[in-house]
Amino acid sequence: MEELLKLMATESSVWNTCNYSHDVTFFYNWVGKKISVGWTTQDFVVIGLGLTVCLIVVLANLMVMAAILLNRRFHFPIYYLLGNMAAADLFAGVAYTNLMLNTGPWTRMLTKEQWYIRGALIDISLTASVANLLAVAVERHQTIITMQLHSNMTKRRVVLLIVCIWVTAIIMGLVPSTFWNCECDLDDCSTVAPLYSRRFLIFWAVLNLLTFFIMVAVYARIFIYVRYQSRSTSQHTSEIRHSQTVVNLMKTISMVLGAFVICWTPGLMTLLLDGLLGKDSHANSYEKYCLVIAECNSLVNPIIYSLRDNEMRRTFKWILCCLCRRSAHQQREPSSVKINNPLPEETLGFVQKSAVRPLCKTQDTNDKDGWTEPRL
């Protein structure tokens, strides 16, 4: 009985040392991170530009996902993974929108649960992007080694892989709010994210940077192999064309990886320095710039697809053309006001039938099998 009472007393003392009753402002004041009291012109400009970029990010990645869905030529594992990458970028746009609407003086009004959700959304988007890029690297490695353009992975396995990616991302996003935070150890609080544990930031940054290194190494090996293989292949026209297609797709994916590494490395290095040095890192003086660079990454991929992939660019134009025609057709629709029609019913029926035209046509009759009608 005495041992049980001692154990309960110990648990009670541990609970009392945890700062569960304090609000977000307490942790910000503890690490010396200032929260704006009032709105400034700079705050309005930053939020306005940020929300504009987020809107463009969401629309652009929706376009990528729609293109992969509508064009049957993209119905292969590599493009499904790139579509999932676009979904992660779209999720990042939503996460940054939530951040913009809960920053500045609004931070004081956040509960700890809302603050954790704000950070978890960004964590989930980054983890999903990194895991997806790693899956693309593995898929390309297995495919290119056999000099194939597309892998033989079934759709069921692709769906299972995508589900695993998002489950992993959600778990990583929930880690800080569930148990790995600094509410029970104030000396371990981060200056960039005051409720996060510095040890967690070190773990998270090192894990992502190590993943970057592995992906770069895999792609370097693939390029060396492709270059060697292309030199040893015969000069048959079909083989040369196939090899060029493989190399072009690899270049596009490598540009996506390179842009991701360039945009996210400064932010991860900032988190790593904050975790290692704490207040001595002065991370708060440049963390916002790193966040802006990371946000721009979600807009880079659709631009890369448009510049590098002719088929993707044609699909984008086709979707936009279809939307414009659909909008113009709706504007020209007559009102539902009843009027006395001087024409006979037979003539009217003929006119109505002849006025019906398909709103969205395929780009070329020879490419008919490669398209599906959009369900807009």
N, C-alpha and C positions, 0 to 999 in steps of 0.2 A: 504493500500500500504506500509505504514511504517512497519507494522508488518511482511509483506511478505519479505521486505528487511532485517529486523532483523533476520528472520528465515534463509534466504539464507546466511547471514553473519555468523550465528552460524554454519550452515552445512559446510561452507567453512573453518571455524576455526578448526572444528573437523577433516575435511579431511587433513588439514595441519599438525595436530598433529600426524596423522597416518604416518608410515614410509613405504609407498608403493614404494617409489622410491629407497630405499636402497636394496643392494644385499645381498646374503647369508652371505658373509664374514663379513659384518657390524654386523649382529646379533651374529655371532660367537665371534667376538672381544668384543661385548658388554657384553656377559656373561663370557668371559674369557676362552672359549674353543678353544684350539689351532688347527689349520689346518696345517698338514705337508706341508713343502715347497718342499722337495724332497723325492724320494723313498729310503727306507732303505731295508736291507736284511730281517728284520722282517716283513715289509709290504708285500714283495713278498711271504714269507713263509705263512703268514696269508691268503692272497688272494688265493694262490695256494691250500692250504688245504681247505679253505672255498668253493671254486668252486668245488673241488673234492667231498666234503660232499654234496653239493647241487645237483650234478649230481647223486650221489647214492640215495639221497632222492627222486628225480624225478623218477628214474627208479624203485625203490622199491615200491613206491606208485602207479605207473602205473601197476606194477605187481598185487598189491592188487585189483585195480579196474578191471583189466582183469579177475582175478580169480572169482570175484563176478559176472561179466557179463557172463562168459562162463559156470560156474557150476550152473545148475538149483537148486541144493540143497541150494544155497545161495540166491535164489530169494524170500526173505522174508523181511518185513519192517526193522528189526533190521540190516540185512546185507546191505540193501540199505543205511541206515544211516551210517554204518561203511564205506561203499564205499564213501559216501559224506565226511566223515572224512578224508579218504585217498585223496580225491580231494582237501580238505583244506590244507593237508600237502604238496601235490604237488604244490599247489599255494604258500605255504610258501617257498618251494625250489626255485621257480621262483623269489619270492620277495627277498630272501637272495642273489640270483645270481645278481639281479639288484643292491642290496646294495653293494656287493663286487666290482662290475664294476663302482660304483660311490662313492667310499670312498677314504680316504687318500688325496693326492694332487688334485685328480679329483674333490673334493668337491668345490674347488674354481671356477671351470668351470660351476657349476650347476646354472641354473636360479631358482628362487623361485618356479616356477611351477614344475620343475623337482625335486626339493628337497621335495616338498609336495607329489609328486607321489611316491617317494622313501619311505617316511614314511607311506603313505596311503596303500601301498601294504602289509606292515607288519601288520598294524592295521586291514586290511580286513581279513588276514589269521588268526590272533588271534581271532577276533570276530566270524568268521565262525566256528572255532574249538570249542570255548566255547559254542556257540549256538547249535552246533551239539551234543556236549556232554550232554547239558541240555535236548535236545530232546530225546536222547538215554535213559537218566535217567527217563524221564517221561514215555517213551514207556515201559521200563523194569518194572517200578512200576505198571503200569496198567496190564501188562501181568503176572508178577510173583504173584501178589495178587490172581489171579485166578489159579495159578500153571499151566500155559500154557507155552509152549516153544516159540511160536510166536503169535503175536497179530493179530487181524482180520482187521487191518487197510488196506484199499484198496490202490492200487498203485497210484490212482489219488490223494489221500490225502497225500501219501508219497511224491509225486512230488511237490504238493503244499507246503508242509512243507519245503522241500529242497529249493524251490524258495524263500520262506519267509526268510530262514536262510541267503541266499546270498544277498537278498535285504537289510536286516538289517545290514549285514557286510559291504556292500558298503556304506550305509548311514553313519555308524560310521566311516568308513575310510575317508569320504569326509568332516566330521565335522570340523577338524582343518583347512583345506585349505579354507573353505567357510566363516566361521564367528568366530570360537572359536580359535583364535591365539593371539599372542602378538604384532602384528604390530602396534596397536594403544595404547599399554601400555607396554613400554619396561621394566618396573619394574616387569612385570608378566611373563617375558621370562624364559623358562626352561634352565638349564645348560646342560642337556642331549640332548634335542631336541630344539635348540635355537629359533626356530620360533613358537614352541608350547606354549600355555598358561599353566602356572603351575596349574591353577584351573581346566583346562581340564584334565591334568594328574592325579590330585587327584580324579576327577569324574571317569575317566576311570579305574584307578587302584582299587578304592573301589568297583566299579560295578563288575569287574571281580573277585576280591577276595570274594565278597559276593556271587557271583554265584558259586564259588568253594565250599564255605561253604554249600550252599543249596544242591549241588550235593552230597557232602560227606554225608550229613545228610540223603538224600534220599536213597543212597546205603546202609548206615548203617541200616536203617529201613528195607530195602528189605532183607538183610542178616539175621537180627533177625527173620523176618517173615519166611523165607525159613528154617532156622534152627529149628524153632518151629514146622513148618508144616511137615518137614521131620521126626521128632520124633513121630508125632501123626498119620502118614500114616501107612497103613498096610505093611506087609513085602512081598507083591506080587512082583514077579520078574520084571514085566513090570513097575510097579509104582516106584520101586527102581531105575530102569534104567532111567526112565523119570526124576525123581528127580535129579539124578546125572548129567544128561545132562543139566538141567536148572542151577544147581549150577556151573558146569564147564563154561558154557557160561557167567554166572554172574562174575565168577572169572576173566575171560579174559577181560571183559569190565571194571571191577574194576582196573585191572592192567593198562589198557589204561588210565583211569581217574587218577590213582595215579601217573603214569609217567608224565602226563600232568601237574598236580598240582606241582609236585616236580621241573619240568623243568622251569615252568613259574612263580612260586611264587617269586624267587629271583629277576627277572626282574621287576615284578609288584611292589614289595617292594621298589626297587630302584627308580622307577617312583614316587611312593607315597612319599618317603623321599625327592626326588628332588622337588616335588610339595609343600611339607610342609616347607622345610628348605631352598630351593634354593641353593646358593653357599656353605652354611654351611654344606650341606649333603656330599660334596665331591664325588658326584655320578660319576663323570667322571673318577675317579680312578679305578672303578670296573665295570662300565657299560658294557664294552666289554666282560668280563667273563660271565656276566649274559646273554648277547646276544648269546654267543657260546652255553651255556647250553640250551637256548630256541631253537636254531637251531637244536640241537641234538634230540629234542623231535620229530621232523618230521620223524626221522629215526627209532625211538623206536617202533612205532606201527607195522610196517611190521615184525619186529623181534619178537614181542609179539605174533602176529598171527601165525608165523612159529613155535614157541615153544609150544604154547598152543592148537592150533587147528589142529588136524591131517588131517582133510579134506582140510583145507586151505593149509597145507604143501604139501599134495599130488597134489593139483591143481597147486601149484607153480612148482613142479617137472615136471608135465605133460606139462605145458606151456614152460618151459626151454627145455625139451626134444623135443617138437614140433619145437621150434625155431632152435635147433641144427640140427635136421633132415632136416628142410627146407633149412637151409644154406648149409649143406653138399650136398643136392640134386642139388641146384643151381650151386655149384662148379663143379659137375660132368656132367652138361649138355654139350653136344657136341656143337661145334661151327657151325655156319650157312654156312660153306664152302661147296660148291657142289662138290661131288666126284662121280665117276662112281661106281655104286653098282653092284657087281657081282651076288647078290641074286635076284631071281624072286620077283615080286611085292607081290605075295601072301605070300611068306616066310617072306619078310620084314614087311608086315602088321602084321603077326602073332607075330614077334619078338617085334615090337613096342607096340602092345597091351599087350603082356605078361610082358613087362618091366614097365608098369604102376602100381604103388603101392600107396596106401594111405599114405600120409606123416605123418599124426597124427592119431593114433588110441586111442581108449579109454583104460583106465587102466585095466578094467575088463569088460567082456561081461555082467556080472550081473549088472553093474553100468551104462549101456548104456543110460538109461532114465535120468540119472543125468547130462549128459554132452551135450554140443553143440559144433559143430565144430568151431574152432577158425577162425576168419576172419582176418588173418594177412597179 
